[in-house]
Each structure stands twice: as C-alpha cells, then as structure tokens.
Amino acid sequence: MTAIDELPPSSGDLVWVDLGPTKGREQNGVRPAVVLTDSAFHLRNATAIICPITSNTHPWPTKVILPAGLPVAGAVLADQIRSVDRSTHGFRRVGAVPASVLAEIRLKVAVPIGAVADGDLPGPTP
C-alpha cells in the first residue's frame, strides 16, 4: 500500500477495482473506475460509489471518453454505477480525472436515474 492509498479517496480519483462476481451485463473483473463520492463521505463509510471504465470507446449517450494523457484510457460507463467496499474489492488509486470530466460524468449519471432528461445532455465526447 502506498501513501496515497492510505488517504481517503476523492471524487474524480481513478482506481483499479475488482467488480466480480456479477450477473448479466454488469461490468466484471478487475478494471479501472472513477470514484464519484468525495473524501468526506469516505471518512464515514467503507464504501465508494464508482463508475467502471471500458476500453470500448464507441460513442453512447451515457459514456464519457477519457482524455489522452491519463494513466487509464477508455470510456466511463455512467449507466453502470456501483457501490463497492474499498477493503474487499482490491481498491487501488492510480490518478484522477480533470474536474471538467468529473462534471460530465456526474451529468451523465443523472440520466439513468431520471434527474436529467437524455435530451438535455451534450453529444458524445471526442
């Protein structure tokens, strides 16, 4: 464990996490993800709310393509929101997304839960 892993994660952190076991079309296995919950939440909770990242960058309304230069490449699946126990899912931080990317992810998370209409979203990210 490195010093960064001893601190509570922050929203926007890029992490590797084991999402298994799953059923159906849920994202499975060890994969990167973006943390949505903030460090204050993590001081009181052993869980983190995350969105997994896929290598499939084909445009989709609830995907956010990660910009070049990050330690993880791919697309954030904002429609695959998960809560994971940080101590039992191999939670390991590797970086963070820019604030603008986190804002776009949060907006696209709002679509599947009905907080924002799908037509209110910007088009796919480049």
MOPAC internal coordinates of N, CA, C and O (Angstrom, degrees):
PM7 1SCF
backbone

  N    0.0000 0     0.00 0     0.00 0    0    0    0
  C    1.4532 1     0.00 0     0.00 0    1    0    0
  C    1.5309 1   108.29 1     0.00 0    2    1    0
  O    1.2310 1   120.98 1   -47.04 1    3    2    1
  N    1.3062 1   115.73 1   132.96 1    3    2    1
  C    1.4603 1   120.04 1   178.71 1    5    3    2
  C    1.5170 1   109.98 1   -93.59 1    6    5    3
  O    1.2310 1   120.87 1   -10.25 1    7    6    5
  N    1.3176 1   115.95 1   169.75 1    7    6    5
  C    1.4643 1   120.29 1  -179.40 1    9    7    6
  C    1.5205 1   111.94 1   -58.75 1   10    9    7
  O    1.2310 1   120.08 1   141.34 1   11   10    9
  N    1.3454 1   117.46 1   -38.66 1   11   10    9
  C    1.4705 1   119.91 1  -179.84 1   13   11   10
  C    1.5250 1   111.10 1   -63.70 1   14   13   11
  O    1.2310 1   119.81 1   147.48 1   15   14   13
  N    1.3392 1   117.97 1   -32.52 1   15   14   13
  C    1.4563 1   120.96 1  -179.84 1   17   15   14
  C    1.5250 1   112.38 1   -74.47 1   18   17   15
  O    1.2310 1   119.86 1   164.66 1   19   18   17
  N    1.3274 1   117.88 1   -15.34 1   19   18   17
  C    1.4568 1   121.11 1   178.86 1   21   19   18
  C    1.5286 1   111.67 1   -81.77 1   22   21   19
  O    1.2310 1   119.95 1   161.17 1   23   22   21
  N    1.3193 1   117.70 1   -18.83 1   23   22   21
  C    1.4631 1   122.41 1   178.10 1   25   23   22
  C    1.5181 1   109.53 1   -87.59 1   26   25   23
  O    1.2310 1   119.77 1   -28.08 1   27   26   25
  N    1.3366 1   118.05 1   151.92 1   27   26   25
  C    1.4632 1   119.09 1   176.57 1   29   27   26
  C    1.5285 1   109.99 1   -62.33 1   30   29   27
  O    1.2310 1   120.18 1   -39.21 1   31   30   29
  N    1.3361 1   117.26 1   140.79 1   31   30   29
  C    1.4601 1   118.92 1   177.22 1   33   31   30
  C    1.5227 1   111.08 1   -64.97 1   34   33   31
  O    1.2310 1   121.00 1   -20.88 1   35   34   33
  N    1.3116 1   115.69 1   159.12 1   35   34   33
  C    1.4644 1   122.85 1   177.42 1   37   35   34
  C    1.5168 1   109.39 1  -115.73 1   38   37   35
  O    1.2310 1   120.68 1   -22.60 1   39   38   37
  N    1.3258 1   116.30 1   157.40 1   39   38   37
  C    1.4592 1   119.13 1   175.17 1   41   39   38
  C    1.5246 1   108.15 1   -62.24 1   42   41   39
  O    1.2310 1   121.43 1   -42.35 1   43   42   41
  N    1.3218 1   114.87 1   137.65 1   43   42   41
  C    1.4572 1   121.02 1  -177.65 1   45   43   42
  C    1.5092 1   113.71 1    95.68 1   46   45   43
  O    1.2310 1   119.91 1   169.68 1   47   46   45
  N    1.3396 1   117.78 1   -10.32 1   47   46   45
  C    1.4603 1   119.59 1   177.81 1   49   47   46
  C    1.5237 1   110.36 1   -64.08 1   50   49   47
  O    1.2310 1   121.11 1   -38.77 1   51   50   49
  N    1.3221 1   115.48 1   141.23 1   51   50   49
  C    1.4574 1   122.28 1   170.78 1   53   51   50
  C    1.5181 1   107.18 1   -92.75 1   54   53   51
  O    1.2310 1   120.58 1   -49.35 1   55   54   53
  N    1.3256 1   116.49 1   130.65 1   55   54   53
  C    1.4603 1   121.23 1  -177.87 1   57   55   54
  C    1.5244 1   110.09 1  -134.44 1   58   57   55
  O    1.2310 1   121.13 1   -22.70 1   59   58   57
  N    1.3163 1   115.45 1   157.30 1   59   58   57
  C    1.4601 1   121.66 1   165.90 1   61   59   58
  C    1.5138 1   105.67 1  -101.67 1   62   61   59
  O    1.2310 1   120.55 1   -42.88 1   63   62   61
  N    1.3235 1   116.55 1   137.12 1   63   62   61
  C    1.4562 1   121.47 1  -174.96 1   65   63   62
  C    1.5297 1   109.01 1  -149.12 1   66   65   63
  O    1.2310 1   120.62 1   -33.53 1   67   66   65
  N    1.3252 1   116.42 1   146.47 1   67   66   65
  C    1.4638 1   122.01 1   176.93 1   69   67   66
  C    1.5222 1   108.19 1   -91.28 1   70   69   67
  O    1.2310 1   120.46 1   -67.99 1   71   70   69
  N    1.3279 1   116.73 1   112.01 1   71   70   69
  C    1.4653 1   121.67 1  -176.54 1   73   71   70
  C    1.5249 1   113.59 1   -94.00 1   74   73   71
  O    1.2310 1   119.87 1  -177.08 1   75   74   73
  N    1.3229 1   117.85 1     2.92 1   75   74   73
  C    1.4595 1   119.49 1  -179.66 1   77   75   74
  C    1.5198 1   111.42 1   -83.88 1   78   77   75
  O    1.2310 1   118.97 1   -19.31 1   79   78   77
  N    1.3215 1   119.57 1   160.69 1   79   78   77
  C    1.4563 1   125.61 1    -9.29 1   81   79   78
  C    1.5303 1   111.44 1   -81.89 1   82   81   79
  O    1.2310 1   121.29 1   -25.64 1   83   82   81
  N    1.3040 1   115.13 1   154.36 1   83   82   81
  C    1.4618 1   120.97 1   178.49 1   85   83   82
  C    1.5188 1   109.33 1  -133.58 1   86   85   83
  O    1.2310 1   120.76 1    -3.21 1   87   86   85
  N    1.3115 1   116.16 1   176.79 1   87   86   85
  C    1.4606 1   122.07 1   176.56 1   89   87   86
  C    1.5135 1   108.92 1  -131.77 1   90   89   87
  O    1.2310 1   120.79 1   -27.07 1   91   90   89
  N    1.3095 1   116.09 1   152.93 1   91   90   89
  C    1.4616 1   120.99 1   174.50 1   93   91   90
  C    1.5106 1   113.52 1    61.58 1   94   93   91
  O    1.2310 1   120.61 1    47.75 1   95   94   93
  N    1.3211 1   116.43 1  -132.25 1   95   94   93
  C    1.4656 1   122.52 1  -174.11 1   97   95   94
  C    1.5312 1   114.08 1   -94.06 1   98   97   95
  O    1.2310 1   120.25 1  -168.42 1   99   98   97
  N    1.3167 1   117.13 1    11.58 1   99   98   97
  C    1.4628 1   119.99 1   176.98 1  101   99   98
  C    1.5243 1   109.80 1   -66.60 1  102  101   99
  O    1.2310 1   120.58 1   -34.64 1  103  102  101
  N    1.3245 1   116.50 1   145.36 1  103  102  101
  C    1.4584 1   121.29 1   177.01 1  105  103  102
  C    1.5241 1   108.60 1   -64.06 1  106  105  103
  O    1.2310 1   120.78 1   -42.97 1  107  106  105
  N    1.3327 1   116.12 1   137.03 1  107  106  105
  C    1.4508 1   121.82 1  -172.44 1  109  107  106
  C    1.5165 1   110.51 1  -127.97 1  110  109  107
  O    1.2310 1   121.01 1   -15.52 1  111  110  109
  N    1.3127 1   115.66 1   164.48 1  111  110  109
  C    1.4520 1   121.83 1   172.58 1  113  111  110
  C    1.5203 1   113.55 1    81.13 1  114  113  111
  O    1.2310 1   121.82 1     3.92 1  115  114  113
  N    1.3257 1   114.12 1  -176.08 1  115  114  113
  C    1.4569 1   120.90 1   178.03 1  117  115  114
  C    1.5168 1   107.51 1   -81.60 1  118  117  115
  O    1.2310 1   120.78 1   -57.57 1  119  118  117
  N    1.3199 1   116.11 1   122.43 1  119  118  117
  C    1.4618 1   120.79 1  -176.33 1  121  119  118
  C    1.5138 1   110.20 1  -154.81 1  122  121  119
  O    1.2310 1   120.57 1   -15.72 1  123  122  121
  N    1.3219 1   116.51 1   164.28 1  123  122  121
  C    1.4621 1   119.37 1   176.31 1  125  123  122
  C    1.5320 1   110.96 1   -76.08 1  126  125  123
  O    1.2310 1   121.55 1   -21.82 1  127  126  125
  N    1.3292 1   114.64 1   158.18 1  127  126  125
  C    1.4648 1   121.70 1   178.75 1  129  127  126
  C    1.5273 1   108.45 1  -154.26 1  130  129  127
  O    1.2310 1   121.15 1   -15.50 1  131  130  129
  N    1.3336 1   115.40 1   164.50 1  131  130  129
  C    1.4625 1   122.13 1   174.94 1  133  131  130
  C    1.5243 1   108.18 1  -110.97 1  134  133  131
  O    1.2310 1   120.66 1   -47.24 1  135  134  133
  N    1.3283 1   116.33 1   132.76 1  135  134  133
  C    1.4663 1   122.27 1   177.96 1  137  135  134
  C    1.5269 1   108.81 1   -80.86 1  138  137  135
  O    1.2310 1   120.62 1   -48.85 1  139  138  137
  N    1.3401 1   116.42 1   131.15 1  139  138  137
  C    1.4651 1   121.60 1   177.96 1  141  139  138
  C    1.5252 1   112.44 1   -99.27 1  142  141  139
  O    1.2310 1   120.01 1   150.11 1  143  142  141
  N    1.3246 1   117.58 1   -29.89 1  143  142  141
  C    1.4601 1   121.12 1  -177.82 1  145  143  142
  C    1.5278 1   110.54 1   -81.16 1  146  145  143
  O    1.2310 1   120.97 1   -29.00 1  147  146  145
  N    1.3416 1   115.74 1   151.00 1  147  146  145
  C    1.4684 1   119.55 1  -174.59 1  149  147  146
  C    1.5312 1   112.49 1   -92.94 1  150  149  147
  O    1.2310 1   121.09 1    -6.95 1  151  150  149
  N    1.3218 1   115.52 1   173.05 1  151  150  149
  C    1.4674 1   120.66 1  -175.67 1  153  151  150
  C    1.5317 1   112.03 1   -63.73 1  154  153  151
  O    1.2310 1   119.32 1   147.27 1  155  154  153
  N    1.3228 1   118.91 1   -32.73 1  155  154  153
  C    1.4707 1   120.74 1   177.36 1  157  155  154
  C    1.5290 1   110.45 1   -62.65 1  158  157  155
  O    1.2310 1   120.11 1   139.73 1  159  158  157
  N    1.3280 1   117.39 1   -40.27 1  159  158  157
  C    1.4648 1   122.09 1   176.00 1  161  159  158
  C    1.5227 1   109.82 1   -60.40 1  162  161  159
  O    1.2310 1   120.55 1   136.47 1  163  162  161
  N    1.3388 1   116.56 1   -43.53 1  163  162  161
  C    1.4641 1   121.09 1  -175.82 1  165  163  162
  C    1.5234 1   113.32 1   -71.60 1  166  165  163
  O    1.2310 1   119.73 1   159.76 1  167  166  165
  N    1.3176 1   118.13 1   -20.24 1  167  166  165
  C    1.4654 1   119.98 1   175.33 1  169  167  166
  C    1.5242 1   111.29 1   -68.77 1  170  169  167
  O    1.2310 1   120.45 1   155.73 1  171  170  169
  N    1.3380 1   116.74 1   -24.27 1  171  170  169
  C    1.4638 1   121.83 1  -177.65 1  173  171  170
  C    1.5229 1   113.49 1  -108.27 1  174  173  171
  O    1.2310 1   120.06 1   170.22 1  175  174  173
  N    1.3281 1   117.50 1    -9.78 1  175  174  173
  C    1.4636 1   121.03 1  -173.56 1  177  175  174
  C    1.5212 1   110.91 1  -135.26 1  178  177  175
  O    1.2310 1   121.03 1   -36.09 1  179  178  177
  N    1.3256 1   115.63 1   143.91 1  179  178  177
  C    1.4643 1   120.96 1   177.02 1  181  179  178
  C    1.5257 1   111.51 1   -86.18 1  182  181  179
  O    1.2310 1   120.59 1   175.82 1  183  182  181
  N    1.3276 1   116.48 1    -4.18 1  183  182  181
  C    1.4594 1   120.22 1  -178.76 1  185  183  182
  C    1.5226 1   110.97 1  -101.34 1  186  185  183
  O    1.2310 1   121.55 1   -14.76 1  187  186  185
  N    1.3119 1   114.63 1   165.24 1  187  186  185
  C    1.4633 1   122.03 1   172.93 1  189  187  186
  C    1.5185 1   107.46 1  -138.07 1  190  189  187
  O    1.2310 1   120.30 1   -37.27 1  191  190  189
  N    1.3131 1   117.03 1   142.73 1  191  190  189
  C    1.4622 1   121.26 1   174.13 1  193  191  190
  C    1.5179 1   106.47 1   -95.32 1  194  193  191
  O    1.2310 1   121.39 1   -53.72 1  195  194  193
  N    1.3358 1   114.94 1   126.28 1  195  194  193
  C    1.4640 1   120.70 1  -173.51 1  197  195  194
  C    1.5281 1   110.89 1  -131.92 1  198  197  195
  O    1.2310 1   121.18 1   -16.34 1  199  198  197
  N    1.3185 1   115.35 1   163.66 1  199  198  197
  C    1.4624 1   122.97 1   167.72 1  201  199  198
  C    1.5224 1   106.50 1  -121.52 1  202  201  199
  O    1.2310 1   119.62 1   -54.25 1  203  202  201
  N    1.3321 1   118.33 1   125.75 1  203  202  201
  C    1.4573 1   120.23 1   179.17 1  205  203  202
  C    1.5254 1   111.82 1   -69.67 1  206  205  203
  O    1.2310 1   121.46 1   -17.87 1  207  206  205
  N    1.3206 1   114.80 1   162.13 1  207  206  205
  C    1.4615 1   122.57 1   178.74 1  209  207  206
  C    1.5195 1   107.96 1  -116.97 1  210  209  207
  O    1.2310 1   120.59 1   -43.39 1  211  210  209
  N    1.3256 1   116.48 1   136.61 1  211  210  209
  C    1.4546 1   122.80 1   177.20 1  213  211  210
  C    1.5226 1   109.71 1  -113.25 1  214  213  211
  O    1.2310 1   121.04 1   -23.48 1  215  214  213
  N    1.3289 1   115.62 1   156.52 1  215  214  213
  C    1.4687 1   119.74 1   174.90 1  217  215  214
  C    1.5268 1   110.93 1   -80.86 1  218  217  215
  O    1.2310 1   120.12 1   167.35 1  219  218  217
  N    1.3439 1   117.38 1   -12.65 1  219  218  217
  C    1.4621 1   122.27 1   179.41 1  221  219  218
  C    1.5305 1   109.06 1   -77.43 1  222  221  219
  O    1.2310 1   120.41 1   -71.76 1  223  222  221
  N    1.3145 1   116.82 1   108.24 1  223  222  221
  C    1.4711 1   120.86 1  -177.22 1  225  223  222
  C    1.5285 1   112.89 1  -100.89 1  226  225  223
  O    1.2310 1   120.33 1  -164.22 1  227  226  225
  N    1.3344 1   116.98 1    15.78 1  227  226  225
  C    1.4668 1   119.68 1   175.14 1  229  227  226
  C    1.5314 1   108.02 1   -59.62 1  230  229  227
  O    1.2310 1   119.67 1   -49.83 1  231  230  229
  N    1.3401 1   118.24 1   130.17 1  231  230  229
  C    1.4723 1   120.59 1  -176.70 1  233  231  230
  C    1.5337 1   112.77 1   -56.69 1  234  233  231
  O    1.2310 1   121.19 1   -39.09 1  235  234  233
  N    1.3121 1   115.34 1   140.91 1  235  234  233
  C    1.4597 1   123.65 1   177.00 1  237  235  234
  C    1.5246 1   106.79 1  -154.57 1  238  237  235
  O    1.2310 1   119.34 1   -34.66 1  239  238  237
  N    1.3250 1   118.87 1   145.34 1  239  238  237
  C    1.4697 1   120.39 1  -174.13 1  241  239  238
  C    1.5271 1   115.44 1   -55.15 1  242  241  239
  O    1.2310 1   119.77 1   149.30 1  243  242  241
  N    1.3299 1   118.04 1   -30.70 1  243  242  241
  C    1.4635 1   119.12 1  -177.99 1  245  243  242
  C    1.5281 1   112.92 1  -105.90 1  246  245  243
  O    1.2310 1   120.14 1  -161.41 1  247  246  245
  N    1.3201 1   117.34 1    18.59 1  247  246  245
  C    1.4677 1   121.48 1   174.37 1  249  247  246
  C    1.5210 1   109.42 1  -100.94 1  250  249  247
  O    1.2310 1   121.20 1   -33.57 1  251  250  249
  N    1.3272 1   115.31 1   146.43 1  251  250  249
  C    1.4613 1   122.13 1   172.39 1  253  251  250
  C    1.5227 1   106.82 1  -123.69 1  254  253  251
  O    1.2310 1   120.49 1   -64.65 1  255  254  253
  N    1.3247 1   116.68 1   115.35 1  255  254  253
  C    1.4606 1   121.62 1   179.73 1  257  255  254
  C    1.5266 1   108.36 1   -74.96 1  258  257  255
  O    1.2310 1   120.96 1   -51.58 1  259  258  257
  N    1.3237 1   115.76 1   128.42 1  259  258  257
  C    1.4645 1   119.87 1   178.99 1  261  259  258
  C    1.5220 1   110.24 1   -75.16 1  262  261  259
  O    1.2310 1   120.06 1   -39.05 1  263  262  261
  N    1.3323 1   117.49 1   140.95 1  263  262  261
  C    1.4659 1   120.30 1   178.95 1  265  263  262
  C    1.5275 1   111.06 1   -71.26 1  266  265  263
  O    1.2310 1   120.93 1   -23.46 1  267  266  265
  N    1.3165 1   115.82 1   156.54 1  267  266  265
  C    1.4633 1   121.39 1   177.10 1  269  267  266
  C    1.5230 1   109.67 1   -62.97 1  270  269  267
  O    1.2310 1   121.21 1   -25.52 1  271  270  269
  N    1.3174 1   115.30 1   154.48 1  271  270  269
  C    1.4551 1   120.52 1   175.45 1  273  271  270
  C    1.5181 1   115.00 1    96.21 1  274  273  271
  O    1.2310 1   119.71 1   173.14 1  275  274  273
  N    1.3234 1   118.16 1    -6.86 1  275  274  273
  C    1.4649 1   120.95 1   177.09 1  277  275  274
  C    1.5281 1   109.16 1   -85.64 1  278  277  275
  O    1.2310 1   119.39 1   -19.81 1  279  278  277
  N    1.3340 1   118.77 1   160.19 1  279  278  277
  C    1.4607 1   120.31 1   179.07 1  281  279  278
  C    1.5297 1   113.36 1   -70.45 1  282  281  279
  O    1.2310 1   120.03 1   172.94 1  283  282  281
  N    1.3233 1   117.54 1    -7.06 1  283  282  281
  C    1.4599 1   123.64 1   178.46 1  285  283  282
  C    1.5201 1   108.00 1  -129.83 1  286  285  283
  O    1.2310 1   120.41 1   -42.78 1  287  286  285
  N    1.3345 1   116.81 1   137.22 1  287  286  285
  C    1.4671 1   121.80 1   176.50 1  289  287  286
  C    1.5237 1   108.67 1  -112.75 1  290  289  287
  O    1.2310 1   120.58 1   -26.41 1  291  290  289
  N    1.3351 1   116.49 1   153.59 1  291  290  289
  C    1.4514 1   120.44 1   176.22 1  293  291  290
  C    1.5103 1   112.24 1   135.29 1  294  293  291
  O    1.2310 1   121.51 1    23.60 1  295  294  293
  N    1.3416 1   114.72 1  -156.40 1  295  294  293
  C    1.4597 1   121.79 1  -177.77 1  297  295  294
  C    1.5235 1   109.50 1  -128.59 1  298  297  295
  O    1.2310 1   120.74 1   -45.88 1  299  298  297
  N    1.3167 1   116.19 1   134.12 1  299  298  297
  C    1.4631 1   122.48 1   176.99 1  301  299  298
  C    1.5230 1   108.02 1   -77.41 1  302  301  299
  O    1.2310 1   120.57 1   -48.62 1  303  302  301
  N    1.3274 1   116.51 1   131.38 1  303  302  301
  C    1.4623 1   122.23 1   179.45 1  305  303  302
  C    1.5280 1   108.76 1   -95.84 1  306  305  303
  O    1.2310 1   120.87 1   -89.43 1  307  306  305
  N    1.3204 1   115.93 1    90.57 1  307  306  305
  C    1.4619 1   121.00 1  -175.90 1  309  307  306
  C    1.5236 1   112.76 1   -70.10 1  310  309  307
  O    1.2310 1   119.93 1   168.82 1  311  310  309
  N    1.3258 1   117.73 1   -11.18 1  311  310  309
  C    1.4637 1   121.09 1   177.64 1  313  311  310
  C    1.5288 1   112.15 1   -96.84 1  314  313  311
  O    1.2310 1   119.91 1  -171.45 1  315  314  313
  N    1.3297 1   117.78 1     8.55 1  315  314  313
  C    1.4699 1   122.07 1  -179.74 1  317  315  314
  C    1.5335 1   110.45 1  -119.27 1  318  317  315
  O    1.2310 1   120.24 1  -138.01 1  319  318  317
  N    1.3107 1   117.14 1    41.99 1  319  318  317
  C    1.4646 1   123.32 1  -177.45 1  321  319  318
  C    1.5318 1   109.78 1   -58.31 1  322  321  319
  O    1.2310 1   121.09 1   -45.17 1  323  322  321
  N    1.3390 1   115.53 1   134.83 1  323  322  321
  C    1.4695 1   120.78 1   179.18 1  325  323  322
  C    1.5198 1   110.21 1  -137.33 1  326  325  323
  O    1.2310 1   121.01 1   -30.15 1  327  326  325
  N    1.3095 1   115.67 1   149.85 1  327  326  325
  C    1.4583 1   121.78 1   168.59 1  329  327  326
  C    1.5208 1   106.35 1  -107.58 1  330  329  327
  O    1.2310 1   120.37 1   -52.76 1  331  330  329
  N    1.3330 1   116.90 1   127.24 1  331  330  329
  C    1.4605 1   120.82 1  -178.39 1  333  331  330
  C    1.5262 1   109.93 1  -128.50 1  334  333  331
  O    1.2310 1   121.17 1   -33.50 1  335  334  333
  N    1.3185 1   115.37 1   146.50 1  335  334  333
  C    1.4597 1   121.47 1   173.79 1  337  335  334
  C    1.5194 1   107.26 1   -78.54 1  338  337  335
  O    1.2310 1   120.35 1   -60.74 1  339  338  337
  N    1.3079 1   116.93 1   119.26 1  339  338  337
  C    1.4636 1   121.03 1  -174.97 1  341  339  338
  C    1.5214 1   112.48 1   -63.89 1  342  341  339
  O    1.2310 1   119.68 1   153.35 1  343  342  341
  N    1.3253 1   118.21 1   -26.65 1  343  342  341
  C    1.4604 1   120.41 1  -176.31 1  345  343  342
  C    1.5225 1   113.49 1   -85.42 1  346  345  343
  O    1.2310 1   119.54 1   164.32 1  347  346  345
  N    1.3245 1   118.49 1   -15.68 1  347  346  345
  C    1.4680 1   119.79 1  -175.84 1  349  347  346
  C    1.5231 1   113.73 1  -116.85 1  350  349  347
  O    1.2310 1   119.43 1  -178.50 1  351  350  349
  N    1.3042 1   118.69 1     1.50 1  351  350  349
  C    1.4622 1   120.84 1  -177.15 1  353  351  350
  C    1.5274 1   113.20 1  -117.18 1  354  353  351
  O    1.2310 1   119.83 1  -157.52 1  355  354  353
  N    1.3291 1   117.93 1    22.48 1  355  354  353
  C    1.4576 1   121.06 1   176.83 1  357  355  354
  C    1.5128 1   113.52 1    61.13 1  358  357  355
  O    1.2310 1   120.14 1  -144.02 1  359  358  357
  N    1.3025 1   117.33 1    35.98 1  359  358  357
  C    1.4654 1   125.38 1  -175.25 1  361  359  358
  C    1.5289 1   110.04 1   -63.35 1  362  361  359
  O    1.2310 1   119.94 1   -62.37 1  363  362  361
  N    1.3456 1   117.73 1   117.63 1  363  362  361
  C    1.4684 1   121.61 1  -178.73 1  365  363  362
  C    1.5198 1   110.15 1  -140.14 1  366  365  363
  O    1.2310 1   120.09 1   -59.21 1  367  366  365
  N    1.3295 1   117.44 1   120.79 1  367  366  365
  C    1.4687 1   122.13 1  -179.31 1  369  367  366
  C    1.5211 1   111.54 1   -79.15 1  370  369  367
  O    1.2310 1   121.59 1   -37.81 1  371  370  369
  N    1.3500 1   114.55 1   142.19 1  371  370  369
  C    1.4709 1   119.82 1   179.58 1  373  371  370
  C    1.5227 1   112.59 1  -132.05 1  374  373  371
  O    1.2310 1   119.37 1   176.60 1  375  374  373
  N    1.3162 1   118.81 1    -3.40 1  375  374  373
  C    1.4620 1   121.00 1  -178.36 1  377  375  374
  C    1.5098 1   110.53 1   162.90 1  378  377  375
  O    1.2310 1   121.00 1    21.22 1  379  378  377
  N    1.3311 1   115.69 1  -158.78 1  379  378  377
  C    1.4679 1   121.12 1  -179.79 1  381  379  378
  C    1.5224 1   109.53 1  -153.24 1  382  381  379
  O    1.2310 1   120.99 1   -27.03 1  383  382  381
  N    1.3295 1   115.71 1   152.97 1  383  382  381
  C    1.4630 1   120.98 1   175.65 1  385  383  382
  C    1.5241 1   108.70 1   -88.46 1  386  385  383
  O    1.2310 1   119.89 1   -24.89 1  387  386  385
  N    1.3339 1   117.81 1   155.11 1  387  386  385
  C    1.4693 1   120.06 1   174.17 1  389  387  386
  C    1.5352 1   110.79 1   -62.75 1  390  389  387
  O    1.2310 1   120.59 1   -25.26 1  391  390  389
  N    1.3272 1   116.48 1   154.74 1  391  390  389
  C    1.4684 1   121.90 1  -179.35 1  393  391  390
  C    1.5260 1   112.05 1   -56.10 1  394  393  391
  O    1.2310 1   119.95 1   143.69 1  395  394  393
  N    1.3352 1   117.71 1   -36.31 1  395  394  393
  C    1.4692 1   120.50 1  -179.61 1  397  395  394
  C    1.5296 1   111.33 1   -66.10 1  398  397  395
  O    1.2310 1   120.33 1   144.70 1  399  398  397
  N    1.3204 1   116.97 1   -35.30 1  399  398  397
  C    1.4691 1   121.02 1   178.15 1  401  399  398
  C    1.5284 1   109.59 1   -70.44 1  402  401  399
  O    1.2310 1   120.09 1   136.87 1  403  402  401
  N    1.3277 1   117.43 1   -43.13 1  403  402  401
  C    1.4634 1   120.56 1   177.35 1  405  403  402
  C    1.5280 1   110.49 1   -59.91 1  406  405  403
  O    1.2310 1   119.95 1   139.01 1  407  406  405
  N    1.3163 1   117.71 1   -40.99 1  407  406  405
  C    1.4701 1   121.24 1   178.55 1  409  407  406
  C    1.5274 1   110.76 1   -62.10 1  410  409  407
  O    1.2310 1   120.14 1   139.22 1  411  410  409
  N    1.3337 1   117.33 1   -40.78 1  411  410  409
  C    1.4651 1   120.73 1   178.65 1  413  411  410
  C    1.5256 1   110.86 1   -66.87 1  414  413  411
  O    1.2310 1   120.11 1   139.61 1  415  414  413
  N    1.3324 1   117.40 1   -40.39 1  415  414  413
  C    1.4664 1   121.04 1   177.75 1  417  415  414
  C    1.5227 1   109.72 1   -60.74 1  418  417  415
  O    1.2310 1   120.37 1   132.69 1  419  418  417
  N    1.3217 1   116.90 1   -47.31 1  419  418  417
  C    1.4696 1   120.38 1  -179.14 1  421  419  418
  C    1.5221 1   111.61 1   -61.09 1  422  421  419
  O    1.2310 1   120.19 1   140.98 1  423  422  421
  N    1.3156 1   117.25 1   -39.02 1  423  422  421
  C    1.4610 1   120.61 1   177.44 1  425  423  422
  C    1.5246 1   110.43 1   -63.39 1  426  425  423
  O    1.2310 1   120.77 1   136.54 1  427  426  425
  N    1.3285 1   116.13 1   -43.46 1  427  426  425
  C    1.4662 1   119.59 1  -178.04 1  429  427  426
  C    1.5234 1   112.44 1   -74.23 1  430  429  427
  O    1.2310 1   119.37 1   157.22 1  431  430  429
  N    1.3151 1   118.80 1   -22.78 1  431  430  429
  C    1.4651 1   121.65 1   172.32 1  433  431  430
  C    1.5240 1   109.54 1   -67.16 1  434  433  431
  O    1.2310 1   120.32 1   148.65 1  435  434  433
  N    1.3075 1   116.99 1   -31.35 1  435  434  433
  C    1.4647 1   121.85 1  -177.76 1  437  435  434
  C    1.5276 1   112.63 1   -65.83 1  438  437  435
  O    1.2310 1   119.48 1   156.21 1  439  438  437
  N    1.3322 1   118.60 1   -23.79 1  439  438  437
  C    1.4687 1   121.29 1  -178.13 1  441  439  438
  C    1.5279 1   112.25 1   -65.66 1  442  441  439
  O    1.2310 1   118.81 1   125.39 1  443  442  441
  N    1.3417 1   119.87 1   -54.61 1  443  442  441
  C    1.4668 1   118.73 1  -176.43 1  445  443  442
  C    1.5240 1   114.30 1   -62.62 1  446  445  443
  O    1.2310 1   119.83 1   156.76 1  447  446  445
  N    1.3261 1   117.94 1   -23.24 1  447  446  445
  C    1.4671 1   119.56 1   179.89 1  449  447  446
  C    1.5240 1   112.37 1   -96.66 1  450  449  447
  O    1.2310 1   120.44 1  -176.71 1  451  450  449
  N    1.3349 1   116.77 1     3.29 1  451  450  449
  C    1.4544 1   121.36 1   174.93 1  453  451  450
  C    1.5164 1   115.56 1    80.61 1  454  453  451
  O    1.2310 1   119.75 1  -169.09 1  455  454  453
  N    1.3207 1   118.07 1    10.91 1  455  454  453
  C    1.4629 1   120.42 1   179.73 1  457  455  454
  C    1.5239 1   111.98 1   -77.43 1  458  457  455
  O    1.2310 1   120.46 1   157.76 1  459  458  457
  N    1.3360 1   116.73 1   -22.24 1  459  458  457
  C    1.4660 1   123.28 1   178.17 1  461  459  458
  C    1.5217 1   107.14 1  -139.01 1  462  461  459
  O    1.2310 1   120.05 1   -42.69 1  463  462  461
  N    1.3179 1   117.51 1   137.31 1  463  462  461
  C    1.4605 1   121.24 1   176.83 1  465  463  462
  C    1.5191 1   109.70 1   -71.88 1  466  465  463
  O    1.2310 1   120.17 1   -37.39 1  467  466  465
  N    1.3269 1   117.28 1   142.61 1  467  466  465
  C    1.4623 1   122.60 1  -178.69 1  469  467  466
  C    1.5221 1   111.55 1   -55.54 1  470  469  467
  O    1.2310 1   119.69 1   144.97 1  471  470  469
  N    1.3197 1   118.20 1   -35.03 1  471  470  469
  C    1.4596 1   121.54 1   179.98 1  473  471  470
  C    1.5199 1   113.74 1   -69.62 1  474  473  471
  O    1.2310 1   120.09 1   166.29 1  475  474  473
  N    1.3245 1   117.44 1   -13.71 1  475  474  473
  C    1.4637 1   121.44 1   179.77 1  477  475  474
  C    1.5230 1   113.18 1   -84.45 1  478  477  475
  O    1.2310 1   120.28 1   173.65 1  479  478  477
  N    1.3297 1   117.08 1    -6.35 1  479  478  477
  C    1.4595 1   120.83 1  -177.04 1  481  479  478
  C    1.5135 1   111.99 1   -84.21 1  482  481  479
  O    1.2310 1   120.43 1   -30.34 1  483  482  481
  N    1.3334 1   116.77 1   149.66 1  483  482  481
  C    1.4646 1   119.28 1   171.06 1  485  483  482
  C    1.5239 1   108.77 1   -68.98 1  486  485  483
  O    1.2310 1   120.18 1   -14.57 1  487  486  485
  N    1.3146 1   117.26 1   165.43 1  487  486  485
  C    1.4615 1   122.00 1   178.33 1  489  487  486
  C    1.5125 1   111.55 1   -65.61 1  490  489  487
  O    1.2310 1   120.29 1    -1.62 1  491  490  489
  N    1.3612 1   117.05 1   178.38 1  491  490  489
  C    1.4603 1   120.89 1   179.76 1  493  491  490
  C    1.5223 1   111.13 1   -58.02 1  494  493  491
  O    1.2310 1   121.15 1   -32.38 1  495  494  493
  N    1.3208 1   115.40 1   147.62 1  495  494  493
  C    1.4574 1   119.26 1   177.58 1  497  495  494
  C    1.5197 1   109.47 1   -74.34 1  498  497  495
  O    1.2310 1   119.81 1   -28.67 1  499  498  497
  N    1.3431 1   117.97 1   151.33 1  499  498  497
  C    1.4695 1   119.71 1  -178.96 1  501  499  498
  C    1.4994 1   111.72 1   -67.26 1  502  501  499
  O    1.2310 1   120.10 1   180.00 1  503  502  501

